[in-house]
Amino acid sequence: MKNKQAFTLLEVMLICIIITSFLITLPINKRQTCDKKVNDFYQMYSADLNYSISYSLTHLSIVQLRTTSYQYYYLSHDAKKVFERQIDQELTLKLFNVNISNGFVREQVNFNISCQGKTYSFIVVQRSGVVRRV
């Protein structure tokens, strides 16, 4: 009986195919992860904007939803932070504010989110406060 210490050509080819298929799927998974993070931000921001509009309407006051590059927070009429949310580190935003008065967004706001070189554009519609992806 011979002592077998080497791989056959078939085994080596099978390993190469498995590794190649894994490496091909990596960029797709990264892009999907980025899309998911932007979608999660979009849904959370929309919900928080709706909360801010409701708060403004019920208290008949002016409120602000301020966004920085790493967080966004909601200021009540007396400049007190009501809530604060951290933004995922892979997402990049520029400073912008949404001003709400008596339940209405005062002006349309356009903003962009960047993630891994891809830019996503959004609009906060005046009056209704609906966040739309452009």
C-alpha positions, -999 to 999 in steps of 0.1 A, spaced: 0 0 0 13 34 -10 13 64 14 -8 91 -3 6 126 5 -5 148 -24 -38 163 -36 -53 151 -68 -59 175 -96 -97 172 -90 -93 182 -54 -72 213 -62 -97 224 -89 -126 220 -65 -109 241 -39 -101 268 -65 -138 269 -76 -150 272 -41 -126 301 -33 -134 319 -65 -171 317 -60 -167 331 -25 -145 360 -37 -170 369 -65 -198 373 -40 -179 396 -16 -185 429 -35 -222 421 -40 -226 415 -2 -208 448 6 -231 467 -18 -262 451 -3 -249 459 32 -245 496 22 -280 497 6 -294 481 37 -277 507 60 -290 536 39 -325 520 39 -324 516 76 -314 552 81 -342 563 57 -368 544 76 -356 556 110 -353 592 99 -388 591 84 -403 578 116 -384 603 137 -395 631 114 -431 620 117 -427 620 155 -413 656 154 -442 667 132 -467 652 157 -449 668 186 -449 702 169 -486 699 161 -497 688 196 -476 714 214 -482 741 187 -445 749 187 -414 752 165 -390 723 166 -359 713 147 -345 680 135 -307 687 132 -284 664 114 -246 663 116 -221 639 100 -224 614 128 -257 619 145 -291 636 143 -312 649 171 -345 666 177 -347 699 195 -379 711 212 -390 747 212 -370 754 243 -337 740 226 -338 709 247 -327 676 231 -357 652 231 -339 623 214 -305 616 197 -296 590 172 -261 579 161 -256 574 123 -237 544 111 -200 552 106 -200 540 70 -227 566 61 -215 602 54 -239 631 56 -235 669 56 -251 692 82 -287 701 75 -318 711 95 -355 704 91 -376 732 107 -411 722 117 -438 747 128 -473 738 139 -471 704 124 -457 714 90 -422 713 75 -414 749 67 -392 744 36 -381 716 13 -348 701 23 -325 681 -1 -297 660 14 -273 633 2 -260 602 20 -227 587 8 -217 551 14 -186 534 0 -184 559 -29 -221 557 -39 -244 587 -33 -281 585 -24 -302 616 -27 -333 624 -6 -359 651 -3 -379 662 27 -411 676 11 -423 710 23 -454 710 45 -461 672 46 -426 662 57 -426 631 35 -390 618 29 -385 607 -7 -356 589 -23 -347 606 -55 
